[in-house]
Amino acid sequence: MDDFLRFFDKLVRRFPLHLEIYYNKTMDWCIYITKKGCAADFPKAEHDGDDAVIVIAQSCDMELCFATAHVKLKEWMLEFNGGY
């Protein structure tokens, strides 16, 4: 979790994103990262209205959820931003 949060903190200083982390017993751990109002800037990426969806990760295992989100965020940055 620490590695993910440090990476995210460093990244958002030059590439603004929105991050939601939540837990409930029905949906487990969830991490949702979007770039608000930027769907048109990334037409091949997944969208939610006007927002580009960067990461959706869900797991009953907190560490696995954060690790998955970390990998998905880096993969998205490589594919749609040319790196991180």
Backbone torsions as a table, in degrees:
resi	resn	phi	psi	omega
1	MET	NA	-42.2	-179.4
2	ASP	-59.5	-43.3	-179.2
3	ASP	-61.2	-44.4	179.3
4	PHE	-61.2	-48.7	-177.5
5	LEU	-65.0	-38.1	176.7
6	ARG	-65.2	-44.3	178.2
7	PHE	-61.5	-46.1	-179.6
8	PHE	-62.0	-44.5	179.7
9	ASP	-59.3	-42.6	178.9
10	LYS	-67.8	-40.9	-177.5
11	LEU	-65.7	-44.8	-173.3
12	VAL	-69.6	-12.0	175.7
13	ARG	-67.6	-26.9	179.7
14	ARG	-121.8	-8.5	-179.4
15	PHE	-141.5	84.4	-173.7
16	PRO	-57.7	134.0	179.3
17	LEU	-140.1	165.0	172.7
18	HIS	-113.1	137.3	-176.7
19	LEU	-126.1	130.6	173.0
20	GLU	-123.9	128.4	175.1
21	ILE	-125.6	126.2	179.7
22	TYR	-149.5	162.4	179.9
23	TYR	-141.2	138.8	164.6
24	ASN	-152.9	158.7	-172.6
25	LYS	-67.5	-17.9	178.2
26	THR	-83.4	-43.1	-175.4
27	MET	-104.4	-3.1	-179.2
28	ASP	67.7	-151.5	177.1
29	TRP	-83.3	135.0	-179.9
30	CYS	-133.8	136.7	174.8
31	ILE	-128.4	127.0	-175.2
32	TYR	-131.1	119.3	-179.9
33	ILE	-121.3	129.9	178.3
34	THR	-133.5	163.6	170.5
35	LYS	-116.6	104.2	-172.2
36	LYS	-64.3	132.4	175.0
37	GLY	68.7	17.2	-174.0
38	CYS	-117.4	19.6	-178.9
39	ALA	-59.4	-39.2	-179.1
40	ALA	-67.4	-27.2	179.0
41	ASP	-73.6	-21.7	-178.4
42	PHE	-131.1	68.3	-172.7
43	PRO	-62.3	-24.2	-179.2
44	LYS	-90.3	-5.4	178.8
45	ALA	-85.9	163.2	175.4
46	GLU	-66.4	146.3	-178.0
47	HIS	-127.2	154.9	169.9
48	ASP	-134.7	92.8	-173.2
49	GLY	66.3	-125.2	-180.0
50	ASP	-88.6	2.0	-176.4
51	ASP	-99.8	139.9	172.0
52	ALA	-84.0	128.3	178.7
53	VAL	-90.5	121.0	-177.2
54	ILE	-94.6	-49.0	-176.0
55	VAL	-143.1	135.8	164.8
56	ILE	-129.6	115.1	178.8
57	ALA	-129.3	139.4	-179.6
58	GLN	-146.9	135.6	177.5
59	SER	-164.6	153.6	173.4
60	CYS	-77.6	-15.3	179.3
61	ASP	-99.2	112.7	-176.3
62	MET	-57.5	-47.4	-178.0
63	GLU	-62.8	-40.6	178.6
64	LEU	-65.1	-40.0	179.3
65	CYS	-61.3	-46.4	179.7
66	PHE	-67.5	-38.4	177.9
67	ALA	-65.1	-42.1	178.1
68	THR	-62.6	-44.5	178.9
69	ALA	-62.2	-39.6	179.6
70	HIS	-61.1	-48.7	179.8
71	VAL	-64.3	-46.1	-179.2
72	LYS	-62.8	-38.3	178.7
73	LEU	-64.5	-44.6	178.8
74	LYS	-65.5	-40.7	178.2
75	GLU	-63.1	-41.5	179.7
76	TRP	-64.5	-43.6	179.8
77	MET	-62.5	-39.1	177.8
78	LEU	-66.6	-42.7	-176.9
79	GLU	-72.9	-43.1	-171.0
80	PHE	-106.7	-11.5	-177.6
81	ASN	-125.2	-0.7	178.2
82	GLY	77.6	9.9	177.9
83	GLY	141.8	-176.8	-179.4
84	TYR	-138.7	NA	NA
